């Protein structure tokens, strides 16, 4: 309980909330890290409090229902935590979704590419199933730009869902470069001006070959540069770019995969976000905030362990034997479960908040 008190005091120095709210937040963070589950019943059981489980459950419910965090402050906290305010970065836009009963849970996420795993900085719950629309994409990016500006954005990266005339024009009119995958049957024109499916421009490619068309072509009525790679199964990966990046367009687009790794960490490989039985959109947004906070804490802890304590073993295929996120998560969980651990949770959180080990960031 002493560690919890110290951690509560430290978080209060950052957020300046009342004691009851801080204690509840700390309890939820510790319960989430302990159980790796967003199921409220599981959180209530692991919640560090002497009250009965039913009372803890209701306390968590009230916190989720009544407390609306300042999401601008949350975004600023994350951007500072990873040093993004002093560097250029790739932004990735994507959705994750799951279903609870008959309710579709659909989250639009804006993230920053970072060391093989995207860091979430903005998220919006969509009150529907299926793809986001143009205005929703513009709004989430516009909110980010309003807070942090656009000068540090190297590229916006996105998959085939994120296309459209108004969307492309918004990005180009605001001077934001992009590399976005498009469907192989998207309509464009060939060198004779005839309308064709975009894949027809790249039929000459053999597996593993790539090619960039030097002059811009129209996609949804907007001129873009097209680069394609024929995959080993014969399918095409076609990327539309705001400028002629040549073969680099494919390299830039590869960074998009990092958001898929993020989603797996928030779900099956990490905090099992889809296990929550909450279906109210605003409350899910708050829960996403909690899991995002724990994710960032775990990842930065893993960085500290990997960079400054004990490097993670590299396997023959040149990949880490264990992800940085999982190393950090396991380290924190060991502190929670092992009462003989010499590390202190509050000191660990202080290192994250005040960049004790990364003063240059």
C-alpha positions as a Python dict, from the first residue, in 0.01 Angstrom:
ca = {
    (1, 'X'): (0, 0, 0),
    (2, 'X'): (297, 233, 59),
    (3, 'X'): (399, 204, -307),
    (4, 'X'): (44, 297, -409),
    (5, 'X'): (54, 605, -185),
    (6, 'X'): (388, 716, -333),
    (7, 'X'): (261, 661, -686),
    (8, 'X'): (-57, 858, -611),
    (9, 'X'): (149, 1148, -477),
    (10, 'X'): (369, 1154, -785),
    (11, 'X'): (78, 1144, -1033),
    (12, 'X'): (-88, 1426, -841),
    (13, 'X'): (219, 1641, -905),
    (14, 'X'): (156, 1597, -1276),
    (15, 'X'): (-224, 1615, -1301),
    (16, 'X'): (-327, 1796, -980),
    (17, 'X'): (-650, 1603, -923),
    (18, 'X'): (-833, 1539, -596),
    (19, 'X'): (-716, 1248, -382),
    (20, 'X'): (-1013, 1018, -448),
    (21, 'X'): (-976, 1052, -824),
    (22, 'X'): (-599, 996, -811),
    (23, 'X'): (-639, 689, -591),
    (24, 'X'): (-897, 543, -827),
    (25, 'X'): (-677, 608, -1130),
    (26, 'X'): (-377, 445, -963),
    (27, 'X'): (-590, 151, -857),
    (28, 'X'): (-717, 100, -1211),
    (29, 'X'): (-366, 125, -1359),
    (30, 'X'): (-230, -131, -1115),
    (31, 'X'): (-529, -362, -1164),
    (32, 'X'): (-497, -340, -1543),
    (33, 'X'): (-125, -414, -1534),
    (34, 'X'): (-189, -703, -1294),
    (35, 'X'): (-475, -870, -1482),
    (36, 'X'): (-400, -761, -1841),
    (37, 'X'): (-776, -736, -1885),
    (38, 'X'): (-1021, -450, -1940),
    (39, 'X'): (-1304, -660, -1798),
    (40, 'X'): (-1438, -450, -1509),
    (41, 'X'): (-1502, -754, -1289),
    (42, 'X'): (-1137, -856, -1324),
    (43, 'X'): (-1024, -500, -1256),
    (44, 'X'): (-1237, -485, -941),
    (45, 'X'): (-1086, -807, -807),
    (46, 'X'): (-729, -679, -858),
    (47, 'X'): (-808, -322, -747),
    (48, 'X'): (-577, -251, -447),
    (49, 'X'): (-836, -156, -186),
    (50, 'X'): (-971, -314, 132),
    (51, 'X'): (-1335, -263, 28),
    (52, 'X'): (-1543, -557, -94),
    (53, 'X'): (-1517, -645, -465),
    (54, 'X'): (-1870, -516, -535),
    (55, 'X'): (-1778, -178, -386),
    (56, 'X'): (-1460, -163, -592),
    (57, 'X'): (-1658, -250, -903),
    (58, 'X'): (-1904, 36, -841),
    (59, 'X'): (-1617, 276, -772),
    (60, 'X'): (-1458, 190, -1107),
    (61, 'X'): (-1797, 229, -1276),
    (62, 'X'): (-1843, 575, -1123),
    (63, 'X'): (-1495, 681, -1230),
    (64, 'X'): (-1561, 575, -1589),
    (65, 'X'): (-1906, 732, -1589),
    (66, 'X'): (-1835, 1065, -1420),
    (67, 'X'): (-1477, 1160, -1501),
    (68, 'X'): (-1408, 1312, -1842),
    (69, 'X'): (-1032, 1357, -1892),
    (70, 'X'): (-886, 1646, -2088),
    (71, 'X'): (-775, 1456, -2397),
    (72, 'X'): (-556, 1744, -2511),
    (73, 'X'): (-356, 1700, -2190),
    (74, 'X'): (-342, 1325, -2245),
    (75, 'X'): (-204, 1380, -2597),
    (76, 'X'): (50, 1632, -2469),
    (77, 'X'): (158, 1392, -2195),
    (78, 'X'): (223, 1116, -2451),
    (79, 'X'): (400, 1346, -2699),
    (80, 'X'): (632, 1468, -2420),
    (81, 'X'): (686, 1119, -2282),
    (82, 'X'): (833, 992, -2609),
    (83, 'X'): (1015, 1310, -2706),
    (84, 'X'): (797, 1374, -3012),
    (85, 'X'): (783, 1749, -2949),
    (86, 'X'): (1146, 1783, -3057),
    (87, 'X'): (1159, 1555, -3362),
    (88, 'X'): (991, 1483, -3696),
    (89, 'X'): (764, 1181, -3726),
    (90, 'X'): (532, 970, -3938),
    (91, 'X'): (164, 978, -3848),
    (92, 'X'): (-41, 661, -3902),
    (93, 'X'): (-419, 655, -3930),
    (94, 'X'): (-616, 333, -3885),
    (95, 'X'): (-913, 168, -3714),
    (96, 'X'): (-953, -117, -3471),
    (97, 'X'): (-1286, -276, -3396),
    (98, 'X'): (-1453, -558, -3208),
    (99, 'X'): (-1806, -664, -3119),
    (100, 'X'): (-1968, -716, -2780),
    (101, 'X'): (-2308, -879, -2816),
    (102, 'X'): (-2487, -683, -3086),
    (103, 'X'): (-2282, -369, -3026),
    (104, 'X'): (-2003, -277, -3271),
    (105, 'X'): (-1706, -103, -3107),
    (106, 'X'): (-1514, 97, -3366),
    (107, 'X'): (-1211, 314, -3278),
    (108, 'X'): (-1034, 552, -3517),
    (109, 'X'): (-675, 600, -3400),
    (110, 'X'): (-402, 847, -3494),
    (111, 'X'): (-57, 729, -3390),
    (112, 'X'): (311, 816, -3428),
    (113, 'X'): (548, 554, -3576),
    (114, 'X'): (814, 473, -3318),
    (115, 'X'): (1077, 196, -3310),
    (116, 'X'): (856, -64, -3475),
    (117, 'X'): (546, 7, -3269),
    (118, 'X'): (308, 301, -3312),
    (119, 'X'): (226, 525, -3014),
    (120, 'X'): (-142, 639, -2994),
    (121, 'X'): (-184, 1015, -2962),
    (122, 'X'): (-551, 1067, -3063),
    (123, 'X'): (-853, 837, -3079),
    (124, 'X'): (-1222, 874, -3163),
    (125, 'X'): (-1506, 627, -3107),
    (126, 'X'): (-1721, 589, -3419),
    (127, 'X'): (-2091, 541, -3359),
    (128, 'X'): (-2127, 286, -3639),
    (129, 'X'): (-1969, -20, -3793),
    (130, 'X'): (-1740, -14, -4094),
    (131, 'X'): (-1512, 249, -4241),
    (132, 'X'): (-1456, 601, -4117),
    (133, 'X'): (-1577, 884, -4339),
    (134, 'X'): (-1378, 1175, -4475),
    (135, 'X'): (-1493, 1426, -4214),
    (136, 'X'): (-1398, 1196, -3927),
    (137, 'X'): (-1048, 1157, -4072),
    (138, 'X'): (-1012, 1530, -4125),
    (139, 'X'): (-1137, 1609, -3774),
    (140, 'X'): (-894, 1380, -3591),
    (141, 'X'): (-597, 1508, -3792),
    (142, 'X'): (-710, 1871, -3765),
    (143, 'X'): (-737, 1841, -3386),
    (144, 'X'): (-383, 1705, -3372),
    (145, 'X'): (-249, 1983, -3596),
    (146, 'X'): (-429, 2249, -3392),
    (147, 'X'): (-243, 2131, -3083),
    (148, 'X'): (98, 2036, -3222),
    (149, 'X'): (123, 2200, -3564),
    (150, 'X'): (211, 2028, -3890),
    (151, 'X'): (577, 2117, -3945),
    (152, 'X'): (703, 1797, -3780),
    (153, 'X'): (478, 1564, -3982),
    (154, 'X'): (694, 1379, -4235),
    (155, 'X'): (413, 1174, -4388),
    (156, 'X'): (62, 1054, -4315),
    (157, 'X'): (43, 679, -4375),
    (158, 'X'): (-278, 481, -4415),
    (159, 'X'): (-431, 170, -4569),
    (160, 'X'): (-685, 131, -4853),
    (161, 'X'): (-979, 252, -4646),
    (162, 'X'): (-840, 605, -4626),
    (163, 'X'): (-890, 739, -4976),
    (164, 'X'): (-1122, 991, -5134),
    (165, 'X'): (-1120, 1319, -5324),
    (166, 'X'): (-1201, 1546, -5029),
    (167, 'X'): (-949, 1367, -4805),
    (168, 'X'): (-666, 1381, -5057),
    (169, 'X'): (-738, 1747, -5129),
    (170, 'X'): (-739, 1830, -4758),
    (171, 'X'): (-394, 1676, -4716),
    (172, 'X'): (-250, 1842, -5027),
    (173, 'X'): (-403, 2183, -4956),
    (174, 'X'): (-248, 2177, -4608),
    (175, 'X'): (93, 2076, -4738),
    (176, 'X'): (84, 1736, -4565),
    (177, 'X'): (267, 1464, -4757),
    (178, 'X'): (112, 1119, -4762),
    (179, 'X'): (171, 761, -4873),
    (180, 'X'): (-159, 573, -4881),
    (181, 'X'): (-229, 231, -5022),
    (182, 'X'): (-506, 214, -5281),
    (183, 'X'): (-717, -70, -5414),
    (184, 'X'): (-594, -243, -5727),
    (185, 'X'): (-929, -181, -5901),
    (186, 'X'): (-928, 195, -5833),
    (187, 'X'): (-993, 393, -6149),
    (188, 'X'): (-722, 602, -6314),
    (189, 'X'): (-603, 679, -6668),
    (190, 'X'): (-330, 523, -6879),
    (191, 'X'): (-78, 710, -7095),
    (192, 'X'): (-341, 743, -7372),
    (193, 'X'): (-590, 903, -7135),
    (194, 'X'): (-817, 598, -7125),
    (195, 'X'): (-984, 507, -6795),
    (196, 'X'): (-845, 180, -6657),
    (197, 'X'): (-807, -2, -6329),
    (198, 'X'): (-485, 106, -6164),
    (199, 'X'): (-347, -250, -6159),
    (200, 'X'): (-341, -244, -6543),
    (201, 'X'): (-54, 6, -6525),
    (202, 'X'): (165, -250, -6351),
    (203, 'X'): (83, -581, -6518),
    (204, 'X'): (438, -602, -6653),
    (205, 'X'): (585, -645, -6305),
    (206, 'X'): (716, -981, -6191),
    (207, 'X'): (695, -1096, -5827),
    (208, 'X'): (919, -879, -5603),
    (209, 'X'): (953, -614, -5877),
    (210, 'X'): (840, -255, -5818),
    (211, 'X'): (789, 48, -6038),
    (212, 'X'): (701, 416, -6004),
    (213, 'X'): (514, 609, -6273),
    (214, 'X'): (702, 935, -6322),
    (215, 'X'): (404, 1157, -6407),
    (216, 'X'): (107, 1206, -6172),
    (217, 'X'): (-218, 1021, -6237),
    (218, 'X'): (-568, 1098, -6115),
    (219, 'X'): (-710, 892, -5828),
    (220, 'X'): (-1056, 1008, -5713),
    (221, 'X'): (-994, 1315, -5928),
    (222, 'X'): (-675, 1418, -5747),
    (223, 'X'): (-325, 1396, -5908),
    (224, 'X'): (-98, 1159, -5716),
    (225, 'X'): (217, 959, -5787),
    (226, 'X'): (176, 582, -5810),
    (227, 'X'): (426, 319, -5699),
    (228, 'X'): (352, -55, -5710),
    (229, 'X'): (511, -375, -5590),
    (230, 'X'): (401, -716, -5715),
    (231, 'X'): (391, -948, -5414),
    (232, 'X'): (505, -1310, -5413),
    (233, 'X'): (146, -1432, -5451),
    (234, 'X'): (97, -1218, -5761),
    (235, 'X'): (-112, -951, -5591),
    (236, 'X'): (-24, -581, -5601),
    (237, 'X'): (69, -336, -5328),
    (238, 'X'): (-3, 5, -5485),
    (239, 'X'): (76, 328, -5300),
    (240, 'X'): (-51, 675, -5387),
    (241, 'X'): (184, 955, -5283),
    (242, 'X'): (148, 1331, -5270),
    (243, 'X'): (495, 1373, -5426),
    (244, 'X'): (720, 1158, -5639),
    (245, 'X'): (902, 956, -5373),
    (246, 'X'): (1011, 691, -5621),
    (247, 'X'): (1084, 355, -5457),
    (248, 'X'): (1097, 530, -5119),
    (249, 'X'): (717, 542, -5126),
    (250, 'X'): (711, 170, -5047),
    (251, 'X'): (967, 211, -4768),
    (252, 'X'): (763, 492, -4613),
    (253, 'X'): (445, 289, -4638),
    (254, 'X'): (609, -3, -4452),
    (255, 'X'): (605, 214, -4139),
    (256, 'X'): (225, 183, -4134),
    (257, 'X'): (247, -175, -4008),
    (258, 'X'): (351, -44, -3666),
    (259, 'X'): (-8, 45, -3582),
    (260, 'X'): (-113, -318, -3629),
    (261, 'X'): (142, -411, -3361),
    (262, 'X'): (-4, -140, -3135),
    (263, 'X'): (-354, -283, -3171),
    (264, 'X'): (-234, -633, -3084),
    (265, 'X'): (-65, -494, -2770),
    (266, 'X'): (-383, -318, -2662),
    (267, 'X'): (-584, -632, -2732),
    (268, 'X'): (-476, -998, -2733),
    (269, 'X'): (-102, -950, -2667),
    (270, 'X'): (-145, -692, -2393),
    (271, 'X'): (-450, -557, -2216),
    (272, 'X'): (-733, -747, -2389),
    (273, 'X'): (-932, -430, -2451),
    (274, 'X'): (-1201, -626, -2635),
    (275, 'X'): (-1287, -813, -2312),
    (276, 'X'): (-1459, -510, -2164),
    (277, 'X'): (-1836, -541, -2147),
    (278, 'X'): (-1874, -164, -2160),
    (279, 'X'): (-2059, -51, -2474),
    (280, 'X'): (-2115, 321, -2411),
    (281, 'X'): (-1886, 503, -2654),
    (282, 'X'): (-1769, 778, -2418),
    (283, 'X'): (-1686, 526, -2148),
    (284, 'X'): (-1495, 309, -2393),
    (285, 'X'): (-1295, 615, -2496),
    (286, 'X'): (-1198, 660, -2131),
    (287, 'X'): (-1103, 292, -2100),
    (288, 'X'): (-895, 325, -2416),
    (289, 'X'): (-724, 613, -2239),
    (290, 'X'): (-638, 388, -1942),
    (291, 'X'): (-505, 106, -2158),
    (292, 'X'): (-310, 360, -2368),
    (293, 'X'): (-155, 502, -2053),
    (294, 'X'): (-47, 155, -1934),
    (295, 'X'): (81, 72, -2281),
    (296, 'X'): (302, 384, -2287),
    (297, 'X'): (426, 315, -1935),
    (298, 'X'): (511, -44, -2027),
    (299, 'X'): (684, 51, -2350),
    (300, 'X'): (901, 321, -2194),
    (301, 'X'): (995, 80, -1917),
    (302, 'X'): (1093, -175, -2181),
    (303, 'X'): (1306, 89, -2356),
    (304, 'X'): (1483, 165, -2032),
    (305, 'X'): (1554, -205, -1975),
    (306, 'X'): (1664, -267, -2335),
    (307, 'X'): (1871, 49, -2387),
    (308, 'X'): (2028, 101, -2047),
    (309, 'X'): (2002, -215, -1836),
    (310, 'X'): (2011, -536, -2039),
    (311, 'X'): (1970, -547, -2419),
    (312, 'X'): (1709, -791, -2548),
    (313, 'X'): (1861, -1091, -2725),
    (314, 'X'): (1852, -1075, -3105),
    (315, 'X'): (1762, -1400, -3282),
    (316, 'X'): (1916, -1534, -3603),
    (317, 'X'): (1643, -1369, -3813),
    (318, 'X'): (1760, -1035, -3661),
    (319, 'X'): (1440, -980, -3465),
    (320, 'X'): (1428, -927, -3091),
    (321, 'X'): (1352, -1243, -2894),
    (322, 'X'): (1097, -1044, -2696),
    (323, 'X'): (924, -718, -2778),
    (324, 'X'): (1024, -400, -2596),
    (325, 'X'): (662, -360, -2487),
    (326, 'X'): (647, -709, -2336),
    (327, 'X'): (979, -665, -2155),
    (328, 'X'): (843, -348, -1993),
    (329, 'X'): (505, -500, -1911),
    (330, 'X'): (665, -806, -1752),
    (331, 'X'): (906, -588, -1554),
    (332, 'X'): (623, -381, -1405),
    (333, 'X'): (413, -691, -1333),
    (334, 'X'): (708, -850, -1155),
    (335, 'X'): (724, -549, -923),
    (336, 'X'): (351, -582, -853),
    (337, 'X'): (362, -954, -780),
    (338, 'X'): (708, -984, -622),
    (339, 'X'): (711, -814, -283),
    (340, 'X'): (1090, -863, -256),
    (341, 'X'): (1159, -655, -568),
    (342, 'X'): (1409, -377, -504),
    (343, 'X'): (1245, -147, -762),
    (344, 'X'): (976, 99, -660),
    (345, 'X'): (669, 170, -875),
    (346, 'X'): (670, 540, -792),
    (347, 'X'): (1035, 576, -893),
    (348, 'X'): (959, 387, -1213),
    (349, 'X'): (674, 622, -1293),
    (350, 'X'): (891, 922, -1205),
    (351, 'X'): (1149, 805, -1459),
    (352, 'X'): (875, 801, -1722),
    (353, 'X'): (723, 1135, -1630),
    (354, 'X'): (1038, 1336, -1593),
    (355, 'X'): (1262, 1152, -1840),
    (356, 'X'): (1513, 1075, -1565),
    (357, 'X'): (1690, 826, -1789),
    (358, 'X'): (1635, 1020, -2112),
    (359, 'X'): (1709, 1384, -2017),
    (360, 'X'): (1786, 1478, -2378),
    (361, 'X'): (1427, 1400, -2490),
}
